[in-house]
Amino acid sequence: MTIPPDDRSFRREMATAYRSGWHFIDLATAIPHSGDSLMVTVFGEPVVVTRDEDEDVRAYRCLRRPRGAPQPVRCAIRYGMIFVNLDQRDHQLAEAEAPASVSIHATPRSA
């Protein structure tokens, strides 16, 4: 018989283990035009993802405090997918490694 975790330990586990990384939200095609937005819940926190006038995708955490302004969340698009990171520490989204540039030297053949 397993004992279900209490609410405090569950919140602590969510804060340390799950919020500390990049999380897939949706495809970038879900908000194709400037002014489009998407409301999602990431680990119990409401997050708004929007495309601004410069066609950049931005994410904001919706705070529940009175008169609280939306808090910016790190957001990135990789391979047509939107990722957000709720952690305040500086985690970098892994970049795809670019293949090493190979220069080919060829001499023309005489006919």
C-alpha distance (Angstrom), angle and dihedral (degrees) to the residues before:
residue distance angle dihedral
M1 . . .
T2 3.78 . .
I3 3.75 124.2 .
P4 3.82 114.3 -131.7
P5 3.80 113.4 -122.4
D6 3.76 117.9 -103.7
D7 3.78 119.7 -116.0
R8 3.81 95.3 -104.4
S9 3.81 95.0 54.0
F10 3.80 90.7 44.7
R11 3.83 91.8 53.6
R12 3.80 91.1 46.8
E13 3.81 91.2 50.7
M14 3.79 91.7 48.2
A15 3.82 91.3 49.7
T16 3.78 95.7 49.1
A17 3.78 105.6 33.2
Y18 3.76 108.0 28.9
R19 3.79 108.5 27.6
S20 3.78 94.4 52.7
G21 3.81 96.9 79.4
W22 3.77 144.8 52.4
H23 3.80 115.8 -76.7
F24 3.79 130.5 -161.4
I25 3.81 113.1 -118.3
D26 3.80 108.2 172.0
L27 3.77 143.0 -53.9
A28 3.79 117.3 -66.1
T29 3.81 88.2 -120.9
A30 3.83 88.5 70.4
I31 3.82 88.6 77.0
P32 3.82 104.0 31.1
H33 3.82 101.6 156.8
S34 3.80 134.0 53.1
G35 3.78 110.2 -92.3
D36 3.82 93.9 30.6
S37 3.79 116.3 127.2
L38 3.77 139.8 -173.7
M39 3.82 126.7 -154.6
V40 3.81 115.7 -151.4
T41 3.79 136.8 163.8
V42 3.80 115.4 -129.3
F43 3.81 113.0 -169.6
G44 3.78 92.2 -27.5
E45 3.80 96.3 -45.7
P46 3.80 120.6 109.8
V47 3.81 112.4 -126.5
V48 3.80 126.9 -174.1
V49 3.81 117.0 -152.1
T50 3.80 114.3 -165.3
R51 3.79 140.1 171.8
D52 3.81 112.8 -131.9
E53 3.81 131.2 -151.9
D54 3.82 91.9 -84.8
E55 3.83 89.8 56.7
D56 3.83 90.1 -110.9
V57 3.80 117.9 140.6
R58 3.81 115.0 -129.9
A59 3.80 132.9 179.2
Y60 3.80 130.1 -151.7
R61 3.79 132.0 -170.3
C62 3.80 111.2 -133.0
L63 3.78 108.0 -131.4
R64 3.76 120.0 -152.5
R65 3.77 95.6 -149.9
P66 3.78 118.2 114.7
R67 3.78 110.7 -92.1
G68 3.79 89.7 -0.1
A69 3.77 115.5 158.1
P70 3.80 117.6 -138.4
Q71 3.79 110.7 -88.4
P72 3.83 115.7 -131.4
V73 3.79 115.9 -117.6
R74 3.77 124.6 -160.6
C75 3.77 110.0 -99.6
A76 3.80 132.1 -178.1
I77 3.79 138.2 175.7
R78 3.80 117.7 -141.2
Y79 3.79 124.2 172.1
G80 3.80 90.9 -11.7
M81 3.83 93.9 -53.9
I82 3.82 127.5 114.7
F83 3.81 117.6 -130.3
V84 3.82 128.7 -176.1
N85 3.80 132.5 -168.4
L86 3.81 117.6 -153.9
D87 3.80 94.0 -173.4
Q88 3.79 116.7 101.6
R89 3.80 93.5 -147.1
D90 3.77 118.5 95.6
H91 3.80 106.4 -95.5
Q92 3.78 115.2 162.8
L93 3.78 122.6 -143.9
A94 3.78 107.2 -122.5
E95 3.76 112.9 -105.4
A96 3.77 120.1 -138.9
E97 3.75 110.4 -105.9
A98 3.76 112.6 -110.8
P99 3.78 114.4 -133.0
A100 3.76 113.8 -107.7
S101 3.76 111.3 -97.6
V102 3.74 110.9 -112.9
S103 3.76 119.0 -161.1
I104 3.76 115.1 -150.9
H105 3.75 118.3 -152.0
A106 3.77 113.4 -161.0
T107 3.73 131.1 176.7
P108 3.79 117.4 -147.9
R109 3.79 117.0 -113.3
S110 3.71 118.5 -127.1
A111 3.78 114.5 -121.9
